[in-house]
Amino acid sequence: QLLASCLSPHQPVLWDLLQREKSVWALQILVQAYLHMPPENLQQLVLSAEREAAQGFLTLMHRSWAQLQVPPSEEQALGRLTALLLQRYPRLTSQLFIDLSPLIPFLAVSDLMRFPPSLLANDSGCKVAADNSLGQGRGLRPITLPSLAAIRDYSPGMRPDQKEALAKRLLAPELFGEVPAWSQELLWAVLPLLPHLPLENFLQLSPHQIQALEDSWPAAGLGPGHARHVLRSLVNQSVQDGEEQVRRLGPLACFLSPEELQSLVPLSDPMGPVERGLLECAANGTLSPQGRVAYELLGVLRSSGGAVLSPRELRVWAPLFPQLGLRFLQELSEPQLRAMLPALQGTSVTPAQVDCLLPLLPLKLLQLDSAALLANRRRYRELPWSEQQVILPLTPEQALGTLAGGMSCEFLQQINSMADFLEVVHVIYQLPTGVRGSLRACIWAELQRRMTMPEPELATLGPELSGLDTKLLLDLPVRMMDRLSNESIMLVVELVRGAPEQLLALTPLHRVALAERALQNLAPKETTVSREVLETLGPLVGFLGIESTRRIPLPILLAHLNQLQGFCLGEPFATELGWLLSQEPVLGKPELWSQGEVEQAGRLVLTLSTEAISLIPREALGPETLERLLEKQQSWEQSRVGQLCGGPQLAPKKAALVAGVVRPTAEDLPEPVPNCADVRGTFPAAWSATQIAEMELSDFEDCLALFAGDPGLGPEELRAAMGKAKQLWGPPRGFRPEQILQLGRLLIGLGERELQELILVDWGVLSTLGQIDGWSSMQLRVVVSSFLRQSGRHVSHLDFLHLTALGYTLCGLRPEELQHISSWEFSQAALFLGNLHLRCSEEQLEVLAQLLVLPGGFGPISNWGPEIFTEIGTIAAGIPDLALSALLQEQIQGLTPLAISVIPAPKFAVVFSPTQLSSLTSVQAVAVTPEQMAFLSPEQRRAVAWAQHEGKESPEQQGRSTAWGLQDWSQPSWAMALTICFLGNLLQTCLYS
């Protein structure tokens, strides 16, 4: 700080010396000093600096940027410094913008959105008339290249959302005119931003504009929709130089359709330059391994045979390895297989392929005896750990580790020091497993209690708590959210923008409350929602209510479609968005859509109603467009955010989307028979049982992995697919283990007698069948009986490995048979079986739950802590009525949401009183099913709603007050306000320490 004060802009002698000497070394020291200053000191320093001095500092930074070194750990601090400099200069000049340009990659998007567009077209500096070589745009304002050149120079360090923000600034019509009028010079200057233009604007680029930048597009990093528009102008299928065209396209060739490739350069050489380029597309994720182009590539390899390739050449094909099937794998030599093993890391190798490769795995990979580890799990849990062993040092990473997640509420309450308490909570909130419901409720109740005590110990809190407090504010109970200060809510918004998966860990009601609270802060009611507000909200946009969504002007919504593609959308917002998309200022009536509208909508086309989707003309949904759209949706569903998002079943909408491909073009025509390419361009469940049965056997074999992996296939389609498999391999009694592994879920299509003929003693086969959800009760009985008969085992001899492998099929045992299972062994398997939605009867579940209270199990239910209820998962649904009725609040809060949802509805209504239901955590309460709600009394339903809203009355409850509602939340409101105020202030202090 001393050095910073000496070299501050208030010291003209030293500052002038720094400018005259132009010492990068001295500037490096000064910048480091600034970055390590307390936030309030830095703010005072920058905002009170003389304008000329700060201007000189920026100019020197710009000139010396290439020599300055800023470690990644200090980039956030550099962003704060940059934001302060922007405050110092509320009216940026073109020169200031250029001097500031090295710092643009460190700015928040909200700061970029405040840049006046005029900066990009200032009249000073080097000008290039808009009526240049492209001959368009006459009469527009002259273009200033220095500002755009500065953006271009520093664009490699920018994030995609920053580039999107800057790209949208280019669209102000008073700057450069409409997109079709943009000159070649302008397009060249803003090339790094063009891939981030909204698709609706990018589609306005003319063939002449696109061709003028022909050599620049391959390295531009275009997404699918942008790339297809460029290809339509660059690819000429009527000329003879097809291979040269593909070579010039570079990475853009990843987006060519099979038909275009076939006309330009038919694929034939497994190691040809075009083929290798496409394999690179598969390796970097641009080309779907399950798509039609990948299928063409696989055909090249199969026709030439893998034996002709050296081990090194074969490794290039690793991205498509899971699609090659077992037969191809069995044709390879052992040296070829061994050479491929390192390249297969990160690929989705199928169970059958794993079974084939297992003997080749290095010994060191097999040394971890997971079975032995799991068998000793109870022993580790039952060791007499003292509380001192668990927590005494209070060094989070070393002392607590993941043990903190199992901490009891009583132990938390016994920590006297506020600083120690908050440090323990910090560790708990950093755990990758998250915070279990009962512990979360305890933390908030205890935090409220402590904040009512005089003089909390705040002085000992260190800067390492910044992460804790941000997550605590995000996790704020809904009932307390209205009390958040504007500063605190914006800090939460910033956290959500950087880590959307943390938002999705909250309940839907919690997400909506947070989104509406953030919007209230950014745009008061009755005002329209601006583009800047949408950018600031980030992923929270998807959880706005219908009234809030209607405040977004339609042109702004249209320009925001690209960002919405990557967000989780709550059902109310998605439904409203689907209706808005079909309005005239956005995309218009679906029956009038062209390919362009479908490409603009992207996967958001699935927010339209099923009826609206069925109106989209067939011509707008060609094979290439349809495949890209479905690939995008599948990629989203398989992403981390997509998996956490969940959402309604889209099967009817997807069926309407592909109807033009899978249904006959006229009523009097037969249904089309798909080949494997057709199935890859859509999805297996799109096709009827009749169509599957009529497929060529070779096509079905090529697509077998896709059929086996599609959970959407119904009973008839499963039987048809299984019929094709029997044509391939003969009757089921002759199926080899690796063939059974390949079939996966298709095995549901077998009859009961055929199931009896399967050889089930192989561990891989047994576990594969045990992981399949969807067996009929009779099929479950056949599978488990066949295994017992073939293995010669009695139910009493099943150990926890057998029980875990049986999985869903365990429900094939009758209640009197389940009673013979060893309680010790079952208690070991409960952790795994409890994660399954077992299709057992109520009587079967009661027997399984009874096993856990026998000697060797967990003992009497009254002695169970919440961690045992969490461990046994859905098996808790079998606990007898009287025992469930006697559970205490902390025990109830240990039940998993899945366990709550599988308790039979009549039983659920009988066993839980309104008081117990009001003690559910919000995550548990949201898991209560409509069927269960239908059996509840009005008072019970109000209790569930109370729990869903975490103590805040839902709209229909307002005005009511019940004893069960007041019992848990009796702290005075000023204590809640004090808690939030404390956390908000602590957060702002710690974040910038």
Secondary structure, DSSP 8 states (H G I E B T S, - for coil): -HHHHHTSTT-HHHHHHHHHHT-HHHHHHHHHHHHTS-HHHHHHHHHTS-HHHHHHHHHHHHHHTTT----GGGHHHHHHHHHHHHHH-SS--HHHHHHHGGGGGGS-HHHHTTS-GGGGG-SSSSEE-SSSTT---TT---EEHHHHHHHHHHGGGS-HHHHHHHHHHTT-HHHH-SGGG--HHHHHHTGGGGGGS-HHHHTT--HHHHHHTTTTGGGS---HHHHHHHHHHH--TTSS-HHHHHHHHGGGGGG--HHHHHHH-----TTSHHHHHHHHHHHTTSS-TTSHHHHHHHHHHHHH-GGGS-HHHHHTTGGGGGGSHHHHHHHS-HHHHHHHGGGGTTS---HHHHHHHGGGS-GGGG---HHHHHHTHHHHHHS---HHHHHTT--IIIIIGGGGGG--HHHHHT---HHHHHHHHHHHHH-TT---HHHHHHHHHHHHHHHTSSS---TT--GGGHHHHHHHHHT--GGGGGG--HHHHHHHHHHHHH-HHHHTTS-HHHHHHHHHHHHHHHS-TTS---HHHHHHHGGGGGG--HHHHTTS-HHHHHHTHHHHTTS---HHHHHHHHHHHTSTTTT--GGG--HHHHHHHGGGGGGS-HHHHHTS-GGGS-HHHHHHHHHHHHHHHHSHHHHHH--S--HHHHHHHHHHHHS-SSTTS------HHHHHHS-GGGS-HHHHHTS-HHHHHHTHHHHHT-TT--HHHHHHHHHHHHHHH-SGGG--HHHHHHHGGGGGGS-HHHHHHS---SHHHHHHHHT-----HHHHHHHHHHHHHHHT--GGG--HHHHHHHGGGGGGS-HHHHTTS-HHHHHHHHHHHTTS-----HHHHHHHHHHTTSTTTT--GGG--HHHHHHHGGGGGGS-HHHHHT--HHHHTTS-HHHHHHS-HHHHHHH--HHHHHTS-HHHHHH--HHHHHHS-HHHHHHHHHHHTTTS--TTTTT---HHHHHH--S-HHHHHHHHHHHHHHHHHHHT-
